[in-house]
Amino acid sequence: MEPLAERLRPDTLDELVGQEHLTGKDSILRTAIQQGKIPSMILWGPPGVGKTTIANIIAHTLDVPFYTLSAISAGVKEVREVIEVARRQGHAVLFIDEIHRFNKSQQDALLGAVEKGIITLIGATTENPSFEVNAALLSRSQVYVLKPLGEPELLLLLHQAMEKDEWLGSKKIELKETTALFNISGGDARKLLNLFELVANTLQEYPIVVTDQKVMDIAQQRVAIYDKSGEQHYDIISAFIKSVRGSDPNAAVYYLARMIEGGEDVKFIARRLVILASEDIGNANPNALLLATSAFQAVTMIGYPEARIILSQCTTYLASSPKSNASYMAINNAMSVVSKTGDLSVPMHIRNAPTKMMKEMGYNKGYEYSHDHENNFSAQEYLPDEIRGAKLYDPGRNPREDELRKYLKALWKEKYGY
């Protein structure tokens, strides 16, 4: 059986709950649909407020070929295939869900077909199209902003579900409390209806009395939806980071897949890998930061779906790499010292002396140019007098940093305890 949200998806604008400013009587979008002359458009709004539904209503209303792509799974190849089919048919409407996930080259592939009228584009996005959609493509599209659903609309959806759905109608349901349903769904109609169905299916009682406590108990036990703004989002990214840090590539790539399937922003994942390469690997394997940075640049250019391969390569490499948090601890130690000691004076001999007066005052006096000495090293003091000899960086216990430790010890002898 299809999820409740799919079973109740409206087929006409009259059945759509919310978005009266776009779909109400004499509204601009309703008029365009009724006249059969819709422009290319971007539907911008939060999840579950009707973007896909409006696209489906247009598909049912207009007598033209209608195609659907998801930016998470489709690439330039799929876009060009649809354009070629539309060219042969004369015209088609193409709906692209989460269009903000298309990179520049994928969006550029649409531009010519939109300009020539081969396709009418309908893009759905939860992100500000001004930042995420190609400016040339945006200039050829109308942007319609969908508003979040309020409690009256959400309550209406629940009552419609009980009245119209055959399965729910076979049960006696009393909505005693709805706050938990509304809070967990966050104004997302799809999430609300599917959670409502889960509650009705789980409660073994007659009649079914829906309370906030029952909803919370069921949601905590059974709901496993990846929500980019909710608790599950933070749980998954935490598990991902800890799996890489814990050198478990199998768990790491599993949680990577969970994020990709959930539609997580490719740049968000890549940024976490760059941070992790420095925080948890650091000088134990300096190549980790180079690979993570390259991965960030690559996935930004390529986007989904191919970006998943690059993310997987970087994730498995970092998870399989030696680990060290020595650099992370070093900057924390240094910032703690700065916080406690304030703005200590820089030693005179390593100050800058760009003017004659500064030189006469002793700036840069006595500085020993390291490259003038054996091994390009001079054992002069660089820290302020008040914290002379403070050891802030302690190389990690791994082959690469053991070499750094030996090198520093040979230079500084026992000064820093290396």
MOZIHU-V683322 format. One record per pair of residues at least 6 apart in sequence whose ideal C-beta (glycine too) atoms are under 6 Angstrom apart, sorted by the first residue. I is the first residue (numbers start at 1). J is the second residue. Records with the same first field share a line. If there is no record, write none. Layout:
# MOZIHU-V683322
I=J, J
This chain:
# MOZIHU-V683322
3=194
4=193, 194, 197
5=190, 193, 194
7=165
8=161
9=53
10=16, 53
11=60
13=23, 30, 57
16=23, 50
17=153, 156, 157
18=149, 153
19=50, 146
22=29, 144
23=29, 30
32=38
33=58, 61
36=62
39=142
40=114, 120, 121, 140, 141
41=122, 141, 142, 144
42=123, 129, 141, 143
43=51, 124, 144
44=125, 129, 143, 145
45=51, 146
46=126, 148
47=126, 188
48=188, 189, 190, 191
49=146, 149
50=146
51=124
55=95, 122
59=66
64=91, 93
65=89, 92
66=93
67=82, 92, 94
68=95
69=78, 96
70=97
71=96, 98, 99, 101, 102
72=101, 263, 304
73=305
75=305
76=106, 109
79=109
82=94
83=113
86=92, 118, 119
87=118
92=119
93=120
94=119, 121
95=122
96=123
97=124
99=123, 125
100=125, 127, 132
101=304
103=303
107=134, 137
111=136, 137
113=119
114=121, 140
129=138, 143
148=187
149=187, 189
151=182
154=182, 192
157=189
161=168, 193
162=168, 173
171=208
172=207
173=208
174=207, 209
175=210
176=209, 210, 211
177=211, 212
179=212
180=212, 215, 216
181=215
184=219
185=191, 192, 195
198=222
199=215, 218
200=208
202=218
226=232, 262
227=233
236=255, 258, 259
239=255
240=255
243=251, 252, 255
244=252, 276, 318, 319
245=280
247=319
249=316, 319, 320
252=315, 319
253=312, 315, 316
256=311, 315
259=269
260=308
266=299, 307
269=311
270=295, 296, 299
273=292, 314
274=292, 293, 296
277=288, 289, 292, 318
278=289
279=328
280=323, 325
281=288, 321, 323
282=324, 326, 327
283=401
284=322, 323, 324, 396, 398, 400, 401
285=321, 322
288=318, 321
291=314, 317
292=314
295=310, 314
298=310
299=307, 310
322=398
324=396, 398, 401
326=395, 396
330=392, 393
333=392
334=392
344=384, 386
345=384
348=362
349=366, 367
350=367
351=363, 364
353=359, 363, 364
368=378, 380
370=376, 377, 378
377=411
391=416, 417
395=401, 404, 405
405=418
408=418
409=418
